[in-house]
Amino acid sequence: MGSSASDDDCDRRLRRRPHVAVVAFPSGSHTAPLLALARALALACCPSAAATFSFFCTARHLAPLRGGCDQVVPNLRLVAVPEGEGEGEGVLGDEEEMRRIGRFAAAAGEVSCVVSDALVWAAGEAAEEIGVPWVPLWTAGPHSLVAHLRRDLLRTTFGLGPEAMEAHGDDALDNIPGLSGHHRVRDIPEGIVSGPPYSQIAVLLRSMAERLLRRPPTAAALVLNTFVGFDVTTDAAFASGFDHYLPIGPLHLLADPPHPLADPDPSNCLSWLDQHPPASAAYVGFGTVAMPPPAEIAALANGLESSRAPFVWSLKESAQELLPPGFSDRVRANGTGLVVSWAPQKVVLGHAAVGAFVSHCGWNSVLESVAAGVPMVCRPFFGDQRMNARAVESMWGIGITLRGGVAAEEAVAGALDVVLRGEEGRRMRERAREIKAKAEAAAGVGGSSSENLKKLLKIVCG
């Protein structure tokens, strides 16, 4: 029996339905915001499911993200990219591995658009080869992206290597377009002025910047996990440099996936916090990658204990062996502290008892702290973290960097005293609440991030 004209039209419509490949960079701190973006886009298509989205990530980094995602968002599927040769830490900066991941995703069925972590710039190369748009998402702080895009100017201005840092480390960056006097040369990510300029990750970032700066542009839009007005200087720089600059954040407010665990708080952090007054406790967490040196872990523990501020510390079990003898049992017994191997960070930060977040200042953590209205105690380590910490302290006034830049006992106790008990801490909380309101408004109905999501959906789905 032959098919009717209406059946043929339906078949053609189905064949034309957009299929968007979303390509993740294989690192825990990068996958979460990109998955949140994929979810937000897919949800915006529901219930009609006008487009399908395939989220590609290496199997090892995809496993922690599973947990009902496909069931909650029917037009979003998670796809494991086969592990490459020598899969491990060294792969993070390997350009050939980025090409392999990008091409694998672009070849997976009829792809109409490629959305990727900006570090997987080779996904743009693969999208160009098959003739579809490429949309990169920069998952780190916006100031660090400006620094990578201005790499040549920074080197021309300040030099390269230890001599440059010795001579210009404390120089302000107010003569660099897109940056301001809040940041110093020593805050710039490694591989630009300081650190090994030809490491794998430095070369990867250079290649990413070169592709983003190509003219005519190869990116259909540049997406950042931030919101309009959070930093007007970087907003202006990106808006003038890219035809479609779309700040869409905080992404976890737009489409945050449920945690895969049936019990979202296995260590009972929330019930423990219920026993403490508002804004009296600290939450300590350094993300999935950063980890203080062993001596700092012990010093941080001593600083927390001597501050007498209640705290929840999310610390991997392997690192708990570095704590002072008897520390965990002692603080749990006297009710001053709780050391756990994992905590539901966003929920903990949202608890009324939490008044300070001791953090490495990774961008995900900064945005989660901003969205919760909680001031930060900053101990940055690498990458964008120093620029983020400087912005938290000097630009937005919602935190303090540990004196001396390390987690020494007196520095930790002093910083917690300032943030939790001092007048400056009260002012930080006021500013944090103001920024929280702006973030919520941006992600809410009619807000700038929600409207930019609609613009992105039109680009992605054609």
Secondary structure, 3 states (H helix, E strand, C coil): CCCCHHHHHHHHHHHHCCEEEEECCCCHHHHHHHHHHHHHHHHHHCCCCCCEEEEEEEHHHHHHHCCCHHHHCCCEEEEEECCCCCCCHHHHHCHHHHHHHHHHHHCCCCCCEEEEECCCCHHHHHHHHHCCCEEEEECCCHHHHHHHHCHHHHHHHHCCCHHHHHHHCCCECCCCCCCCCCCEHHHCCCCCCCCCCCCHHHHHHHHHHHHHCCCCCCCCCEEECCCCCCCHHHHHHHHHHCCCEEECCCHHHHCCCCCCCCCCCCCCHHHHHCCCCCCCEEEEECCCCCCCCHHHHHHHHHHHHHHCCCEEEECCHHHHCCCCCCHHHHHHHCCCEEEECCCCHHHHHCCCCEEEEEECCCHHHHHHHHHHCCCEEECCCCCCHHHHHHHHHHHCCCEEECHHHCCCHHHHHHHHHHHHHCHHHHHHHHHHHHHHHHHHHHHCCCCHHHHHHHHHHHHHHC
